[in-house]
Amino acid sequence: MYLEIITPEQTLFKGDVESILFPGSHGDFQVLNDHAPIVSTLTKGEVKIIGKMTIQEEAKDRFQFNEKQTILEIESGTVEMNNNQVTLLVD
């Protein structure tokens, strides 16, 4: 699925990933390829992204990396998934 992560200041990432775990307002949830369309608000927490990500140098300080996943700490946000395209708007 294609993921785009956008902040008020810049676009942090655009590219394909395998799955994403979100800190939803009503509990954590995960999206995979062919997930049903969804729009949700997010709370403070970790967005965990599985899949090879190439992060531009100016955005790398926003992410934590390990061999299994990439983590983005957020204060709040909104996510929309439709047709294997995920748009993540975060503060």
KOLPABA-769021 format. One record per atom (N, C-alpha, C, O): residue number from 1; residue in one letter; x, y, z. Coordinates in Angstrom, 2 decimals. Atoms other than C-alpha are relative to their C-alpha. Layout:
BEGIN
> NUM,A,X,Y,Z $
...
END
This chain:
BEGIN
> 1,M,0.84,-1.17,0.00 $
> 1,M,0.00,0.00,0.00 $
> 1,M,0.88,1.24,0.00 $
> 1,M,2.03,1.19,0.44 $
> 2,Y,-0.75,-1.25,0.12 $
> 2,Y,1.09,3.57,-0.62 $
> 2,Y,-0.31,0.89,1.20 $
> 2,Y,-1.48,1.13,1.51 $
> 3,L,0.15,-0.84,-1.19 $
> 3,L,1.67,5.79,2.44 $
> 3,L,0.58,1.38,-0.27 $
> 3,L,1.66,1.53,-0.83 $
> 4,E,-0.48,-1.38,0.04 $
> 4,E,1.98,9.56,2.56 $
> 4,E,-0.19,0.58,1.40 $
> 4,E,-1.30,0.60,1.92 $
> 5,I,0.04,-0.61,-1.33 $
> 5,I,2.86,11.23,5.90 $
> 5,I,0.24,1.49,-0.15 $
> 5,I,1.27,1.92,-0.67 $
> 6,I,-0.05,-1.45,0.19 $
> 6,I,2.18,14.96,6.04 $
> 6,I,-0.14,0.70,1.35 $
> 6,I,-1.00,0.36,2.15 $
> 7,T,0.12,-0.89,-1.16 $
> 7,T,2.78,17.55,8.79 $
> 7,T,-0.33,1.39,-0.53 $
> 7,T,-0.29,1.61,-1.74 $
> 8,P,0.24,-1.36,0.48 $
> 8,P,1.88,21.24,8.66 $
> 8,P,1.23,0.63,-0.67 $
> 8,P,1.10,1.52,-1.50 $
> 9,E,-1.23,-0.57,0.52 $
> 9,E,5.54,21.97,7.84 $
> 9,E,0.51,-0.66,-1.27 $
> 9,E,1.07,0.01,-2.13 $
> 10,Q,-0.61,0.71,1.12 $
> 10,Q,6.46,19.27,5.33 $
> 10,Q,-0.62,-1.38,-0.19 $
> 10,Q,-1.35,-1.88,0.67 $
> 11,T,0.33,1.40,0.24 $
> 11,T,5.80,15.90,3.77 $
> 11,T,1.18,-0.83,0.49 $
> 11,T,2.31,-0.66,0.01 $
> 12,L,-1.08,0.79,-0.61 $
> 12,L,7.80,13.38,5.82 $
> 12,L,0.35,-1.24,-0.82 $
> 12,L,1.50,-1.66,-0.84 $
> 13,F,-0.25,1.24,0.72 $
> 13,F,7.40,10.32,3.61 $
> 13,F,-1.06,-0.23,-1.06 $
> 13,F,-2.23,0.10,-0.86 $
> 14,K,0.89,0.50,1.05 $
> 14,K,5.86,9.03,0.38 $
> 14,K,0.59,-1.29,-0.52 $
> 14,K,1.75,-1.31,-0.94 $
> 15,G,-0.51,1.25,0.52 $
> 15,G,6.20,5.40,-0.63 $
> 15,G,-0.82,-1.20,0.43 $
> 15,G,-1.80,-1.06,1.17 $
> 16,D,0.71,1.25,-0.29 $
> 16,D,5.07,1.79,-0.37 $
> 16,D,0.48,-0.60,1.31 $
> 16,D,1.67,-0.57,1.63 $
> 17,V,-0.28,0.69,-1.25 $
> 17,V,4.87,-0.05,2.96 $
> 17,V,-0.86,-1.26,0.06 $
> 17,V,-1.77,-1.43,-0.74 $
> 18,E,0.75,1.25,-0.14 $
> 18,E,3.55,-3.44,4.12 $
> 18,E,-1.21,0.13,0.92 $
> 18,E,-2.29,-0.34,0.58 $
> 19,S,1.10,-0.18,-0.95 $
> 19,S,1.42,-2.49,7.15 $
> 19,S,0.31,1.16,0.93 $
> 19,S,1.46,1.59,1.05 $
> 20,I,-0.15,-1.13,-0.91 $
> 20,I,0.82,0.30,9.65 $
> 20,I,-0.89,-0.23,1.20 $
> 20,I,-2.05,-0.64,1.06 $
> 21,L,0.76,0.08,-1.24 $
> 21,L,-0.29,0.25,13.29 $
> 21,L,-0.16,1.42,0.53 $
> 21,L,0.81,2.15,0.69 $
> 22,F,0.32,-1.37,-0.41 $
> 22,F,-2.03,3.43,14.49 $
> 22,F,-0.52,0.05,1.44 $
> 22,F,-1.17,-0.89,1.90 $
> 23,P,0.61,-0.22,-1.32 $
> 23,P,-2.87,4.82,17.97 $
> 23,P,-1.34,0.72,-0.18 $
> 23,P,-1.41,1.94,-0.07 $
> 24,G,1.31,-0.58,0.26 $
> 24,G,-6.58,5.37,17.26 $
> 24,G,-0.64,0.57,1.24 $
> 24,G,-0.29,0.20,2.36 $
> 25,S,0.71,-0.63,-1.12 $
> 25,S,-8.86,7.47,19.43 $
> 25,S,-0.77,-1.01,0.83 $
> 25,S,-1.00,-0.79,2.02 $
> 26,H,0.75,1.04,-0.71 $
> 26,H,-10.78,4.30,20.35 $
> 26,H,0.80,-1.29,0.11 $
> 26,H,0.23,-2.38,0.24 $
> 27,G,-0.87,1.17,-0.12 $
> 27,G,-7.79,1.95,20.51 $
> 27,G,0.89,-0.16,-1.23 $
> 27,G,0.59,0.37,-2.29 $
> 28,D,-0.94,0.23,1.10 $
> 28,D,-4.89,0.82,18.35 $
> 28,D,-0.66,-0.84,-1.08 $
> 28,D,-1.51,-1.69,-0.80 $
> 29,F,0.49,0.82,1.10 $
> 29,F,-5.64,-0.60,14.91 $
> 29,F,1.06,-0.05,-1.09 $
> 29,F,1.93,0.82,-1.18 $
> 30,Q,-0.98,0.23,1.04 $
> 30,Q,-3.68,-1.92,11.97 $
> 30,Q,-0.69,-0.02,-1.36 $
> 30,Q,-1.83,-0.47,-1.47 $
> 31,V,0.50,0.11,1.37 $
> 31,V,-4.16,-1.56,8.21 $
> 31,V,1.03,-0.75,-0.84 $
> 31,V,2.24,-0.59,-0.67 $
> 32,L,-0.79,0.79,0.94 $
> 32,L,-2.86,-3.92,5.52 $
> 32,L,-0.53,0.29,-1.40 $
> 32,L,-1.53,1.00,-1.55 $
> 33,N,0.51,-0.12,1.37 $
> 33,N,-3.25,-4.06,1.74 $
> 33,N,-1.45,-0.44,-0.06 $
> 33,N,-1.86,-1.37,0.64 $
> 34,D,1.41,0.31,0.24 $
> 34,D,-6.89,-4.14,0.61 $
> 34,D,-0.89,0.17,1.22 $
> 34,D,-1.97,-0.41,1.29 $
> 35,H,0.84,-0.33,-1.16 $
> 35,H,-8.18,-2.83,3.95 $
> 35,H,-1.20,0.79,-0.49 $
> 35,H,-1.11,1.54,-1.46 $
> 36,A,1.19,-0.78,0.33 $
> 36,A,-11.69,-1.42,3.81 $
> 36,A,0.29,1.49,0.18 $
> 36,A,1.13,1.86,1.00 $
> 37,P,-0.20,-1.45,-0.18 $
> 37,P,-11.88,2.38,3.41 $
> 37,P,-0.28,0.39,1.44 $
> 37,P,-1.21,-0.11,2.08 $
> 38,I,0.13,-0.43,-1.39 $
> 38,I,-11.46,4.12,6.75 $
> 38,I,0.51,1.43,0.14 $
> 38,I,1.45,1.85,-0.55 $
> 39,V,-0.49,-1.31,-0.44 $
> 39,V,-11.10,7.60,8.23 $
> 39,V,-0.06,-0.04,1.52 $
> 39,V,-1.08,-0.42,2.09 $
> 40,S,-0.04,0.07,-1.46 $
> 40,S,-10.02,7.89,11.87 $
> 40,S,0.86,1.12,0.56 $
> 40,S,1.82,1.57,-0.07 $
> 41,T,-0.85,-0.93,-0.74 $
> 41,T,-8.67,10.39,14.36 $
> 41,T,1.00,-0.82,0.82 $
> 41,T,0.73,-1.96,1.20 $
> 42,L,-1.07,0.67,-0.73 $
> 42,L,-5.45,9.50,16.17 $
> 42,L,0.34,0.79,1.25 $
> 42,L,0.16,2.01,1.29 $
> 43,T,-0.42,-0.63,-1.24 $
> 43,T,-4.21,10.21,19.67 $
> 43,T,1.51,-0.06,0.12 $
> 43,T,2.20,-0.63,-0.73 $
> 44,K,-1.43,0.02,-0.25 $
> 44,K,-0.76,10.71,21.11 $
> 44,K,0.48,-1.45,0.11 $
> 44,K,-0.14,-2.27,0.79 $
> 45,G,-0.53,1.35,-0.06 $
> 45,G,1.35,7.62,20.60 $
> 45,G,0.95,-0.27,-1.14 $
> 45,G,1.48,0.65,-1.77 $
> 46,E,-0.94,0.43,1.03 $
> 46,E,3.45,5.64,18.16 $
> 46,E,-0.73,-0.55,-1.22 $
> 46,E,-1.60,-1.41,-1.09 $
> 47,V,0.42,0.61,1.26 $
> 47,V,2.67,4.98,14.51 $
> 47,V,1.13,-0.96,-0.37 $
> 47,V,2.28,-0.54,-0.53 $
> 48,K,-1.01,1.02,0.29 $
> 48,K,4.48,1.72,13.70 $
> 48,K,-0.19,-0.47,-1.44 $
> 48,K,-1.25,-0.97,-1.81 $
> 49,I,0.07,0.29,1.43 $
> 49,I,5.28,1.12,10.04 $
> 49,I,0.91,-1.17,-0.31 $
> 49,I,2.10,-1.17,0.03 $
> 50,I,-0.76,1.18,0.43 $
> 50,I,6.39,-2.24,8.64 $
> 50,I,0.24,0.13,-1.50 $
> 50,I,-0.69,0.39,-2.27 $
> 51,G,-0.35,-0.09,1.42 $
> 51,G,8.21,-2.22,5.32 $
> 51,G,1.23,0.88,-0.16 $
> 51,G,1.51,1.74,0.68 $
> 52,K,-1.21,-0.77,0.25 $
> 52,K,11.36,-0.78,3.84 $
> 52,K,-0.37,1.44,-0.34 $
> 52,K,-1.13,1.70,-1.27 $
> 53,M,0.29,-1.42,0.21 $
> 53,M,11.25,3.02,4.07 $
> 53,M,1.30,0.74,-0.25 $
> 53,M,2.29,0.53,0.44 $
> 54,T,-1.12,-0.89,0.25 $
> 54,T,13.66,5.51,2.58 $
> 54,T,-0.46,1.40,0.40 $
> 54,T,-1.27,2.02,-0.28 $
> 55,I,0.38,-1.30,-0.56 $
> 55,I,13.36,8.68,4.66 $
> 55,I,1.02,1.04,-0.44 $
> 55,I,2.22,0.81,-0.37 $
> 56,Q,-0.91,-1.07,0.38 $
> 56,Q,14.79,11.94,3.37 $
> 56,Q,0.74,0.51,1.23 $
> 56,Q,0.21,0.49,2.34 $
> 57,E,-0.89,-0.40,-1.09 $
> 57,E,17.65,13.29,5.48 $
> 57,E,-0.63,1.03,0.93 $
> 57,E,-0.48,0.93,2.15 $
> 58,E,0.57,-1.06,-0.84 $
> 58,E,15.75,16.38,6.71 $
> 58,E,-1.16,-0.47,0.88 $
> 58,E,-1.57,0.25,1.78 $
> 59,A,1.11,0.52,-0.81 $
> 59,A,12.95,14.19,8.15 $
> 59,A,0.42,-1.14,0.92 $
> 59,A,-0.39,-1.58,1.75 $
> 60,K,-0.44,1.18,-0.77 $
> 60,K,15.03,11.38,9.74 $
> 60,K,-0.09,0.19,1.51 $
> 60,K,-0.30,-0.79,2.23 $
> 61,D,0.03,-0.22,-1.44 $
> 61,D,15.07,13.01,13.18 $
> 61,D,-1.40,-0.22,0.59 $
> 61,D,-1.53,-0.32,1.81 $
> 62,R,1.37,0.23,-0.47 $
> 62,R,11.27,12.48,13.42 $
> 62,R,-0.30,-1.49,0.22 $
> 62,R,-1.29,-1.83,0.86 $
> 63,F,0.26,1.43,-0.01 $
> 63,F,11.57,8.67,13.14 $
> 63,F,1.01,-0.75,0.87 $
> 63,F,2.13,-0.29,1.09 $
> 64,Q,-0.88,0.96,-0.68 $
> 64,Q,13.03,5.80,15.19 $
> 64,Q,0.01,-1.26,-0.87 $
> 64,Q,-1.02,-1.66,-1.40 $
> 65,F,-0.14,1.15,0.89 $
> 65,F,14.35,2.79,13.29 $
> 65,F,0.51,-1.21,0.76 $
> 65,F,1.34,-1.09,1.66 $
> 66,N,-0.62,1.26,-0.40 $
> 66,N,14.98,-0.86,14.08 $
> 66,N,-0.17,-0.98,-1.15 $
> 66,N,-0.74,-0.63,-2.18 $
> 67,E,0.02,0.94,1.13 $
> 67,E,15.27,-4.00,11.96 $
> 67,E,-1.40,-0.45,-0.37 $
> 67,E,-1.60,-0.97,-1.48 $
> 68,K,1.36,0.49,0.27 $
> 68,K,11.54,-4.77,12.20 $
> 68,K,-0.97,1.09,-0.46 $
> 68,K,-1.88,0.81,-1.24 $
> 69,Q,0.99,-1.04,0.27 $
> 69,Q,9.77,-1.41,11.95 $
> 69,Q,0.60,1.40,0.12 $
> 69,Q,1.70,1.60,0.64 $
> 70,T,-0.33,-1.41,-0.14 $
> 70,T,9.93,2.35,11.72 $
> 70,T,-1.09,0.62,0.86 $
> 70,T,-2.28,0.35,0.65 $
> 71,I,0.95,-0.57,-0.94 $
> 71,I,8.27,4.36,14.49 $
> 71,I,0.00,1.52,-0.13 $
> 71,I,1.05,2.16,-0.19 $
> 72,L,0.20,-1.44,0.03 $
> 72,L,6.86,7.88,14.30 $
> 72,L,-0.84,0.38,1.21 $
> 72,L,-1.99,-0.05,1.33 $
> 73,E,0.74,-0.50,-1.16 $
> 73,E,5.83,9.58,17.56 $
> 73,E,-0.89,1.16,-0.45 $
> 73,E,-0.42,2.08,-1.13 $
> 74,I,0.91,-1.09,0.37 $
> 74,I,2.75,11.78,17.12 $
> 74,I,-0.73,0.52,1.24 $
> 74,I,-0.88,-0.19,2.24 $
> 75,E,0.83,-0.60,-1.05 $
> 75,E,0.74,14.13,19.33 $
> 75,E,-1.47,-0.24,-0.30 $
> 75,E,-2.26,-0.51,0.61 $
> 76,S,1.36,0.25,0.45 $
> 76,S,-2.46,13.73,17.30 $
> 76,S,0.05,-0.08,-1.52 $
> 76,S,1.08,0.18,-2.13 $
> 77,G,0.03,0.06,1.45 $
> 77,G,-3.57,13.24,13.74 $
> 77,G,-1.28,-0.58,-0.54 $
> 77,G,-2.22,-0.87,0.20 $
> 78,T,1.12,0.58,0.72 $
> 78,T,-5.97,11.90,11.17 $
> 78,T,0.57,-0.92,-1.06 $
> 78,T,1.59,-0.62,-1.67 $
> 79,V,-0.43,0.92,1.04 $
> 79,V,-5.63,8.94,8.84 $
> 79,V,-1.19,-0.34,-0.89 $
> 79,V,-2.32,-0.49,-0.42 $
> 80,E,1.00,0.45,0.96 $
> 80,E,-7.55,8.04,5.71 $
> 80,E,0.62,-1.09,-0.86 $
> 80,E,1.75,-0.95,-1.33 $
> 81,M,-0.45,1.07,0.91 $
> 81,M,-7.22,4.79,3.75 $
> 81,M,-1.11,-0.25,-0.99 $
> 81,M,-2.27,-0.42,-0.62 $
> 82,N,0.96,0.28,1.06 $
> 82,N,-8.91,4.23,0.42 $
> 82,N,0.78,-0.52,-1.20 $
> 82,N,1.75,0.11,-1.63 $
> 83,N,-0.65,0.58,1.18 $
> 83,N,-7.89,2.00,-2.51 $
> 83,N,1.50,-0.20,0.20 $
> 83,N,2.29,0.15,-0.68 $
> 84,N,-1.41,0.28,-0.33 $
> 84,N,-4.59,0.97,-0.85 $
> 84,N,0.87,1.25,0.02 $
> 84,N,2.08,1.18,-0.19 $
> 85,Q,-0.74,-1.25,-0.16 $
> 85,Q,-3.59,4.61,-0.42 $
> 85,Q,-0.32,0.57,1.38 $
> 85,Q,-1.48,0.82,1.71 $
> 86,V,0.15,-0.49,-1.37 $
> 86,V,-3.01,5.87,3.13 $
> 86,V,0.57,1.41,0.08 $
> 86,V,1.72,1.65,-0.30 $
> 87,T,-0.46,-1.35,-0.24 $
> 87,T,-2.80,9.56,3.94 $
> 87,T,-0.04,0.23,1.50 $
> 87,T,-1.10,0.11,2.13 $
> 88,L,-0.14,-0.21,-1.43 $
> 88,L,-1.55,10.33,7.44 $
> 88,L,0.36,1.47,0.24 $
> 88,L,1.43,1.92,-0.16 $
> 89,L,-0.23,-1.41,-0.35 $
> 89,L,-1.87,13.94,8.68 $
> 89,L,0.30,0.04,1.48 $
> 89,L,-0.53,-0.37,2.29 $
> 90,V,-0.41,0.05,-1.40 $
> 90,V,0.04,14.42,11.94 $
> 90,V,0.53,1.35,0.48 $
> 90,V,0.99,2.18,-0.30 $
> 91,D,-0.55,-1.19,-0.67 $
> 91,D,1.03,17.14,14.42 $
> 91,D,1.29,-0.38,0.66 $
> 91,D,1.94,0.46,1.29 $
END
